[in-house]
């Protein structure tokens, strides 16, 4: 949500996920983000050290459940990764 941006919440959540992944013995972590639809997230992940994974973007379409509600999606996702 725009009014919640730039407060460090997403950075803290991402860093907490990284700590948990390290605690589980993982050597890397990955996530997906919209190729064109979420520039704010892409900038955040780049700032946190994520780079594009060596895999092709993936097209997704159909209905997903988001916050308990069905949402129609038609997007292309890029996978990002970070060595831990």
ZIRACOR-V324847 format. One line per field, one symbol per residue. psi: psi as a letter, one per 40 degrees, with the letter a starting at -180 (. if undefined). A space follows every 10 residues. Layout:
psi = ???
This chain:
psi = hdeeifeedd dddddddddd dddeeieiii iiihdeegdd dddddddeei ihigiiihhi iahihhfeih hhigihihhi ihh.
